[in-house]
Amino acid sequence: MAEIEPAYSKSKYLLNNKYVTLAVYHLRPGGTEPKHFHNGVELMYILDGNCQTHEKGQLYRYEKGDVHEVINNSPNEIVFVRLSIPRDTPANKI
């Protein structure tokens, strides 16, 4: 699996084209995904782990422009699937 950011132990794009980004992420203990937004809809499902901002088995939906973050304050990795429509761009950070 290709590493996307240092906060992640591993991650893998399942689909990444001009329309959509679908990926699985493994966020390290103590890792964070800084506040950001998307230019469309993001769905995020937590496969494993609980942290300050997200819980296992929960589906989170963020609308266009919603600012959000992931803070893994737990001693374990957080594993999640994320779908972004349209696809991610580097301009989505604040």
C-alpha positions as CSV (number, residue, x, y, z in Angstrom):
1,M,0.0,0.0,0.0
2,A,1.3,3.4,-0.9
3,E,1.8,5.9,2.0
4,I,-0.2,9.2,1.4
5,E,0.8,11.2,4.4
6,P,3.2,10.6,7.4
7,A,0.2,10.4,9.8
8,Y,-0.9,7.2,8.0
9,S,0.9,3.9,8.4
10,K,-0.7,2.7,5.2
11,S,-3.3,3.8,2.8
12,K,-4.6,2.6,-0.6
13,Y,-6.5,4.2,-3.3
14,L,-9.2,1.9,-4.6
15,L,-10.4,4.3,-7.2
16,N,-9.1,7.8,-8.1
17,N,-10.3,9.4,-11.3
18,K,-11.6,12.7,-12.4
19,Y,-15.0,12.0,-10.8
20,V,-14.3,10.2,-7.5
21,T,-11.7,9.3,-4.9
22,L,-12.2,6.0,-2.9
23,A,-9.5,5.0,-0.4
24,V,-8.8,3.0,2.7
25,Y,-6.7,4.8,5.4
26,H,-4.8,3.6,8.5
27,L,-4.3,6.6,10.8
28,R,-1.5,6.0,13.3
29,P,-2.0,6.5,17.1
30,G,-1.6,10.2,17.8
31,G,-2.0,11.0,14.1
32,T,-4.2,13.8,12.8
33,E,-5.8,14.8,9.6
34,P,-5.8,18.6,9.9
35,K,-8.9,20.6,9.4
36,H,-9.9,20.6,5.7
37,F,-12.9,20.7,3.4
38,H,-14.0,19.2,0.1
39,N,-15.6,20.7,-3.0
40,G,-18.3,18.0,-2.9
41,V,-19.6,15.3,-0.7
42,E,-17.4,13.1,1.5
43,L,-18.6,9.8,3.1
44,M,-16.4,8.3,5.7
45,Y,-17.0,4.9,7.3
46,I,-14.9,3.8,10.3
47,L,-13.9,0.1,10.0
48,D,-11.8,-0.2,13.1
49,G,-11.0,1.9,16.1
50,N,-12.4,4.8,18.1
51,C,-10.9,8.2,18.5
52,Q,-11.7,11.7,19.7
53,T,-13.6,12.6,16.5
54,H,-14.9,9.3,15.1
55,E,-16.3,5.9,16.3
56,K,-16.1,2.4,14.8
57,G,-19.2,1.4,12.8
58,Q,-20.3,5.0,12.2
59,L,-20.8,6.6,8.8
60,Y,-20.0,10.3,8.6
61,R,-21.2,12.6,5.8
62,Y,-19.7,15.9,5.1
63,E,-21.3,18.3,2.6
64,K,-19.5,20.6,0.3
65,G,-17.5,23.1,2.3
66,D,-18.0,21.5,5.7
67,V,-14.7,21.9,7.7
68,H,-13.8,18.7,9.5
69,E,-10.7,16.8,11.0
70,V,-9.7,13.5,12.3
71,I,-7.9,13.3,15.7
72,N,-6.6,9.9,16.7
73,N,-6.0,10.3,20.4
74,S,-6.2,6.6,21.0
75,P,-3.3,4.1,21.4
76,N,-4.5,2.2,18.3
77,E,-4.8,2.8,14.6
78,I,-8.1,4.1,13.1
79,V,-9.0,2.4,9.9
80,F,-11.6,4.0,7.6
81,V,-12.9,4.1,4.1
82,R,-13.4,7.4,2.5
83,L,-15.4,8.3,-0.7
84,S,-15.1,11.9,-2.1
85,I,-17.3,13.1,-5.0
86,P,-15.8,14.9,-6.9
87,R,-12.3,13.6,-6.4
88,D,-9.9,15.1,-3.9
89,T,-7.6,18.0,-4.8
90,P,-4.7,19.6,-2.9
91,A,-6.7,22.8,-2.6
92,N,-9.0,21.2,0.0
93,K,-6.9,22.3,3.0
94,I,-7.6,25.4,5.1
